[in-house]
Amino acid sequence: MSVAPAGAETAAAERLDRRIRLAAVLVVLGLMFEALSFVSLHPVAFFAFLAPGALLVVVGIAIYLWSIASVRT
């Protein structure tokens, strides 16, 4: 157990909330790109699925995992 001022704990919690919110936004944007790519059956739709969609989802997951792993207790 660390001895830190109450303000430091609040700031750390707010920073964690912002990072998790950013990760959630990135994952949702990636899923929206992927859902829109299913509308078209054109071969370019696969690249729309892969390039921005999967990349945004992977980055969102990475930010989420990094943010919960780097929390100092």
C-alpha positions as CSV (number, residue, x, y, z in Angstrom):
1,M,0.0,0.0,0.0
2,S,1.4,3.3,-1.0
3,V,1.1,6.6,0.8
4,A,0.0,9.2,-1.7
5,P,-2.2,12.2,-1.5
6,A,-5.8,11.8,-2.3
7,G,-5.4,14.1,-5.3
8,A,-2.8,11.8,-6.8
9,E,-5.2,8.8,-6.7
10,T,-8.0,10.9,-8.3
11,A,-5.7,12.1,-11.0
12,A,-4.5,8.5,-11.7
13,A,-8.1,7.3,-11.8
14,E,-9.1,10.0,-14.2
15,R,-6.1,9.3,-16.4
16,L,-7.0,5.6,-16.5
17,D,-10.6,6.5,-17.4
18,R,-9.5,8.7,-20.3
19,R,-7.2,5.9,-21.6
20,I,-10.0,3.3,-21.4
21,R,-12.5,5.7,-23.0
22,L,-10.0,6.3,-25.9
23,A,-9.5,2.5,-26.3
24,A,-13.3,2.0,-26.4
25,V,-13.7,4.8,-29.0
26,L,-11.0,3.2,-31.2
27,V,-12.5,-0.3,-31.0
28,V,-16.0,1.1,-31.8
29,L,-14.7,3.0,-34.8
30,G,-12.9,-0.1,-36.0
31,L,-16.0,-2.2,-35.7
32,M,-18.0,0.5,-37.5
33,F,-15.5,0.3,-40.4
34,E,-15.7,-3.4,-40.4
35,A,-19.5,-3.4,-40.4
36,L,-19.6,-0.9,-43.3
37,S,-17.2,-3.1,-45.3
38,F,-19.7,-6.0,-45.2
39,V,-22.3,-3.9,-47.1
40,S,-20.3,-4.0,-50.3
41,L,-19.2,-7.3,-51.9
42,H,-16.4,-5.6,-53.9
43,P,-12.9,-6.9,-53.4
44,V,-11.8,-3.5,-52.2
45,A,-14.1,-4.0,-49.2
46,F,-11.7,-6.5,-47.8
47,F,-9.0,-3.8,-47.7
48,A,-11.5,-1.4,-46.1
49,F,-12.1,-4.2,-43.5
50,L,-8.4,-4.9,-43.0
51,A,-6.6,-1.6,-43.2
52,P,-8.6,0.9,-41.0
53,G,-11.0,-1.5,-39.3
54,A,-8.7,-4.2,-38.0
55,L,-6.0,-1.7,-37.3
56,L,-8.2,0.5,-35.1
57,V,-9.5,-2.5,-33.2
58,V,-6.0,-3.8,-32.6
59,V,-4.7,-0.4,-31.5
60,G,-7.8,0.0,-29.2
61,I,-7.2,-3.4,-27.6
62,A,-3.5,-2.6,-27.2
63,I,-4.2,0.8,-25.5
64,Y,-6.7,-0.9,-23.2
65,L,-4.3,-3.6,-22.1
66,W,-1.4,-1.2,-21.7
67,S,-3.5,1.1,-19.6
68,I,-4.7,-1.5,-17.2
69,A,-1.3,-3.2,-17.0
70,S,0.5,0.1,-16.2
71,V,-1.7,1.1,-13.3
72,R,0.3,1.7,-10.2
73,T,-1.4,0.6,-7.0
